[in-house]
Amino acid sequence: MKTIDELLTEGVAGKRVFVRADLNVPLDGGTITDDGRIRAVLPTVKALADAGAKVVVASHLGRPKGAPDPAFSLAPAAARMGELLGTDVAFATDTVGDSARSTVAGLADGQVAVIENLRFNAGETAKDDAERGAFADRLAELADVYVGDGFGAVHRRHASVFDLPARLPHAAGHLIATEVGVLKKLTEDVKRPYVVALGGSKVSDKLAVIDQLLGKADRLLIGGGMVFTFLKAKGYEVGASLLQEDQIPVVQEYIERAEKSGVELVLPVDVVTSTEFPDLKTKAPGHPHTVAADAIPADQLGLDIGPETRKLYASKLADAATVFWNGPMGVFEHPDYAEGTKAVAQALLDSPAFTVVGGGDSAAAVRLLGFDENAFGHISTGGGASLEYLEGKTLPGLAALED
């Protein structure tokens, strides 16, 4: 895989360089609530601009239905990128239309433009190869060189991720090179003990990665909404907690496999519950109760791991040499149910291990709860992409960057 460093050595001055970024930031109206993904691509954008390239940044945001939708405009992301770079960033109000063409044509060497949300064009996500290819052809007209740096999208077979690199000289940006390097540390020559903490709401989202980790990790810590399917599989009652009953047989099999293969599978010993899901908008006080994991009342739903489990999980992380954490331990967005996620994050900071926070809600939690991002070994920008890499899947966006 050719890197941006090699590309810069060859020279990019005066060339139009298409950077496929991941600017899929959370918005509250038109306000960005977490600019982490914009910051992550800045080293690549700045390096290209400083080398005299005409930088054309493209991304998706949200899930518009293949047509323009103001709610998903990249205009706020373009404005924020300009603030972070300390320079004007031009913005094209379409993807491959008159605005995009004129905006790119107007770039001087070293200037940066962002084009509108790629998913405003149905060709970006089309299942049909010809439709996707036709959109990639139009995107290719805007550039001389392609740089892939949207790690959060490399597991998607989309036009700008998979088809466009085949049409232009291409290289991996700084972010993708870093992400791949980190993931190799989790899959090749892993330093042990290797501990994985998995959370999030649905166990079905994590089954494939659990399947792989049962042969690689030394210890698995389970939390979040997905844990209640594990507790049910152990024969415990889980009250009104989130439960995927159809996954219970698979989870039972994984519990048995873990025992036979010597992988320590650690489940909560207590949970924080309530009779209702908290109001995440007003943050109105909930009614939290701590109960034993095998004694959840019928009218209660689990919303976080309990204080004894926090201590247990911290102890299981303390001697690790490598840690991968993906998924919050509870409803971290509400202060009454954030302590479990906070405890795991703090345990990672206290550990001498190489620590990787696997993107998505875990990365958002780190920032929301006020932790220093730089204190972790690595915070991934792509939760889904990280998981699929660990599952052993071929990621289309990485395959497309191979020479």
Buried (B, 14 or more C-beta within 10 A) or exposed (E): BBBBEEBBEEEBEEBBBBBBBBBBBBBEEEEBEBBBBBBBBBBBBBBBBEBBBBBBBBBBBBEBEBEBBEEBBBBBBBBBBBEBBEEEBBBBBBBBBEBBBEBBEEBEBBBBBBBBBBBBBBBBBBEEEEBBBBBBBBBBEBBBBBBBBBBBBBBBBBBBBBBBBEBBBBBBBBBBBBBBEBBEBBEEEBEEBBBBBBBBBBBEBBBBBBBBBBEBBBBBBBBBBBBBBBBBBBEBEBBBBBBBEEBBEBBBEBBEBBEEEEBBBBBBBBBBBBEEBBEEEEEEEBEBBBBEBBEBEEEBBBBBBBBBBBEBBBEBBEEBBBBBBBBBBBBBBBBBBBBBBBBBBBBBEEBEBBBBBBBBBBBBBBBBBEBEEEEBBBBBBBBBBBBBBBBEBEBBBBEBBEE
